[in-house]
C-alpha cells in the first residue's frame, strides 16, 4: 500500500495573512462619486466632463482598493 503524504498544519500561534475587509458595492460607488466630485471641483465644475470625471475617479478608487 502506498504511503500518503500528510499536509502539515500551520503551527499554532503562526499569524495568518489577513486581508482588510472589502467595501460593499454601495461604499465603492460612494467613494467613486466623491472622487468624481473633487475632480469636477478642481476643474471649476465646467460642464461636459462628467463622464470623464466618473471614469477617471473609478479607475483611481479601484486601483487604491486593489493594492
Backbone as JSON Lines, residues from 0, in Angstrom:
{"i":0,"aa":"X","n":[0.86,-1.17,0.0],"ca":[0.0,0.0,0.0],"c":[0.9,1.23,0.0]}
{"i":1,"aa":"X","n":[0.59,2.2,-0.87],"ca":[1.41,3.41,-0.99],"c":[1.15,4.33,0.19]}
{"i":2,"aa":"X","n":[2.22,4.9,0.67],"ca":[2.09,5.83,1.8],"c":[1.6,7.18,1.29]}
{"i":3,"aa":"X","n":[0.68,7.78,2.04],"ca":[0.16,9.09,1.68],"c":[0.95,10.16,2.41]}
{"i":4,"aa":"X","n":[1.17,11.25,1.7],"ca":[1.83,12.37,2.35],"c":[0.78,13.17,3.1]}
{"i":5,"aa":"X","n":[1.12,13.52,4.3],"ca":[0.2,14.33,5.09],"c":[0.62,15.79,5.0]}
{"i":6,"aa":"X","n":[-0.37,16.64,4.89],"ca":[-0.09,18.07,4.9],"c":[0.11,18.51,6.33]}
{"i":7,"aa":"X","n":[1.12,19.3,6.51],"ca":[1.34,19.79,7.87],"c":[0.49,21.04,8.1]}
{"i":8,"aa":"X","n":[-0.14,21.08,9.22],"ca":[-0.97,22.23,9.58],"c":[-0.06,23.35,10.06]}
{"i":9,"aa":"X","n":[-0.48,24.6,9.87],"ca":[0.35,25.7,10.36],"c":[0.51,25.6,11.87]}
{"i":10,"aa":"X","n":[1.67,25.95,12.33],"ca":[1.94,25.88,13.77],"c":[1.01,26.84,14.5]}
{"i":11,"aa":"X","n":[0.6,26.43,15.69],"ca":[-0.26,27.31,16.49],"c":[0.5,28.58,16.81]}
{"i":12,"aa":"X","n":[-0.21,29.67,16.78],"ca":[0.41,30.95,17.07],"c":[1.02,31.61,15.85]}
{"i":13,"aa":"X","n":[1.03,30.89,14.72],"ca":[1.54,31.49,13.49],"c":[0.46,32.4,12.94]}
{"i":14,"aa":"X","n":[0.79,33.7,12.78],"ca":[-0.25,34.6,12.28],"c":[-0.61,34.31,10.84]}
{"i":15,"aa":"X","n":[-1.89,34.34,10.55],"ca":[-2.38,34.14,9.2],"c":[-2.39,35.49,8.5]}
{"i":16,"aa":"X","n":[-2.2,35.48,7.21],"ca":[-2.31,36.71,6.44],"c":[-3.78,37.1,6.4]}
{"i":17,"aa":"X","n":[-4.08,38.25,6.92],"ca":[-5.46,38.7,6.97],"c":[-5.6,39.87,6.02]}
{"i":18,"aa":"X","n":[-6.53,39.74,5.09],"ca":[-6.75,40.85,4.18],"c":[-7.79,41.79,4.79]}
{"i":19,"aa":"X","n":[-7.64,43.07,4.54],"ca":[-8.6,44.02,5.1],"c":[-9.99,43.78,4.52]}
{"i":20,"aa":"X","n":[-11.02,44.13,5.25],"ca":[-12.38,43.91,4.74],"c":[-12.61,44.72,3.48]}
{"i":21,"aa":"X","n":[-13.29,44.13,2.55],"ca":[-13.59,44.8,1.28],"c":[-14.86,45.63,1.44]}
{"i":22,"aa":"X","n":[-14.84,46.84,0.87],"ca":[-16.05,47.67,0.97],"c":[-17.19,47.09,0.13]}
{"i":23,"aa":"X","n":[-18.39,47.4,0.54],"ca":[-19.57,46.93,-0.2],"c":[-19.67,47.7,-1.51]}
{"i":24,"aa":"X","n":[-20.45,47.2,-2.47],"ca":[-20.64,47.93,-3.72],"c":[-21.16,49.36,-3.5]}
{"i":25,"aa":"X","n":[-22.01,49.53,-2.5],"ca":[-22.54,50.87,-2.2],"c":[-21.42,51.79,-1.72]}
{"i":26,"aa":"X","n":[-20.51,51.25,-0.89],"ca":[-19.39,52.05,-0.4],"c":[-18.43,52.42,-1.54]}
{"i":27,"aa":"X","n":[-18.21,51.47,-2.45],"ca":[-17.33,51.74,-3.6],"c":[-17.95,52.84,-4.46]}
{"i":28,"aa":"X","n":[-19.24,52.77,-4.7],"ca":[-19.92,53.79,-5.5],"c":[-19.8,55.15,-4.84]}
{"i":29,"aa":"X","n":[-19.93,55.2,-3.52],"ca":[-19.82,56.46,-2.79],"c":[-18.4,57.02,-2.93]}
{"i":30,"aa":"X","n":[-17.39,56.18,-2.81],"ca":[-16.01,56.63,-2.97],"c":[-15.77,57.18,-4.37]}
{"i":31,"aa":"X","n":[-16.31,56.5,-5.38],"ca":[-16.15,56.95,-6.76],"c":[-16.87,58.29,-6.96]}
{"i":32,"aa":"X","n":[-18.06,58.39,-6.42],"ca":[-18.85,59.61,-6.54],"c":[-18.11,60.8,-5.92]}
{"i":33,"aa":"X","n":[-17.54,60.59,-4.74],"ca":[-16.8,61.67,-4.07],"c":[-15.55,62.04,-4.86]}
{"i":34,"aa":"X","n":[-14.83,61.05,-5.38],"ca":[-13.63,61.33,-6.16],"c":[-14.0,62.09,-7.43]}
{"i":35,"aa":"X","n":[-15.11,61.74,-8.08],"ca":[-15.55,62.44,-9.29],"c":[-15.94,63.87,-8.96]}
{"i":36,"aa":"X","n":[-16.58,64.07,-7.82],"ca":[-16.95,65.41,-7.39],"c":[-15.71,66.29,-7.24]}
{"i":37,"aa":"X","n":[-14.7,65.78,-6.56],"ca":[-13.49,66.58,-6.34],"c":[-12.72,66.83,-7.63]}
{"i":38,"aa":"X","n":[-12.8,65.9,-8.58],"ca":[-12.18,66.14,-9.89],"c":[-12.9,67.29,-10.58]}
{"i":39,"aa":"X","n":[-14.23,67.28,-10.54],"ca":[-15.01,68.35,-11.16],"c":[-14.75,69.69,-10.47]}
{"i":40,"aa":"X","n":[-14.65,69.65,-9.16],"ca":[-14.39,70.87,-8.39],"c":[-13.06,71.49,-8.8]}
{"i":41,"aa":"X","n":[-12.02,70.65,-8.95],"ca":[-10.7,71.16,-9.36],"c":[-10.77,71.82,-10.75]}
{"i":42,"aa":"X","n":[-11.69,71.39,-11.58],"ca":[-11.88,71.93,-12.92],"c":[-12.81,73.12,-12.92]}
{"i":43,"aa":"X","n":[-13.34,73.5,-11.77],"ca":[-14.28,74.61,-11.69],"c":[-15.68,74.23,-12.15]}
{"i":44,"aa":"X","n":[-16.01,72.95,-12.1],"ca":[-17.32,72.41,-12.48],"c":[-17.71,72.76,-13.92]}
{"i":45,"aa":"X","n":[-16.72,72.9,-14.79],"ca":[-17.01,73.16,-16.2],"c":[-17.83,72.0,-16.75]}
{"i":46,"aa":"X","n":[-18.93,72.27,-17.44],"ca":[-19.78,71.19,-17.95],"c":[-19.13,70.43,-19.11]}
{"i":47,"aa":"X","n":[-19.63,69.22,-19.32],"ca":[-19.18,68.42,-20.45],"c":[-18.12,67.39,-20.12]}
{"i":48,"aa":"X","n":[-17.72,67.31,-18.85],"ca":[-16.66,66.37,-18.47],"c":[-17.12,65.35,-17.42]}
{"i":49,"aa":"X","n":[-18.43,65.25,-17.24],"ca":[-18.96,64.4,-16.18],"c":[-18.56,62.94,-16.34]}
{"i":50,"aa":"X","n":[-18.69,62.41,-17.54],"ca":[-18.34,61.0,-17.77],"c":[-16.84,60.79,-17.57]}
{"i":51,"aa":"X","n":[-16.04,61.69,-18.1],"ca":[-14.58,61.59,-17.93],"c":[-14.21,61.62,-16.45]}
{"i":52,"aa":"X","n":[-14.84,62.53,-15.69],"ca":[-14.57,62.61,-14.25],"c":[-14.91,61.29,-13.56]}
{"i":53,"aa":"X","n":[-16.08,60.73,-13.93],"ca":[-16.52,59.49,-13.29],"c":[-15.57,58.34,-13.61]}
{"i":54,"aa":"X","n":[-15.21,58.2,-14.89],"ca":[-14.36,57.08,-15.29],"c":[-12.98,57.2,-14.64]}
{"i":55,"aa":"X","n":[-12.42,58.39,-14.62],"ca":[-11.11,58.58,-14.0],"c":[-11.18,58.32,-12.49]}
{"i":56,"aa":"X","n":[-12.26,58.76,-11.86],"ca":[-12.44,58.52,-10.43],"c":[-12.59,57.03,-10.16]}
{"i":57,"aa":"X","n":[-13.3,56.34,-11.03],"ca":[-13.49,54.89,-10.88],"c":[-12.15,54.16,-10.95]}
{"i":58,"aa":"X","n":[-11.33,54.53,-11.92],"ca":[-10.01,53.91,-12.07],"c":[-9.17,54.17,-10.81]}
{"i":59,"aa":"X","n":[-9.17,55.41,-10.36],"ca":[-8.39,55.81,-9.18],"c":[-8.81,55.02,-7.93]}
{"i":60,"aa":"X","n":[-10.11,54.96,-7.69],"ca":[-10.62,54.28,-6.49],"c":[-10.34,52.78,-6.56]}
{"i":61,"aa":"X","n":[-10.6,52.16,-7.7],"ca":[-10.39,50.71,-7.82],"c":[-8.91,50.35,-7.69]}
{"i":62,"aa":"X","n":[-8.02,51.2,-8.18],"ca":[-6.59,50.95,-8.02],"c":[-6.21,51.01,-6.55]}
{"i":63,"aa":"X","n":[-6.74,52.01,-5.83],"ca":[-6.44,52.11,-4.39],"c":[-6.96,50.9,-3.62]}
{"i":64,"aa":"X","n":[-8.13,50.41,-3.99],"ca":[-8.73,49.29,-3.27],"c":[-8.03,47.96,-3.54]}
{"i":65,"aa":"X","n":[-7.38,47.84,-4.68],"ca":[-6.79,46.55,-5.06],"c":[-5.29,46.5,-4.86]}
{"i":66,"aa":"X","n":[-4.76,47.41,-4.11],"ca":[-3.32,47.38,-3.8],"c":[-3.01,46.36,-2.79]}
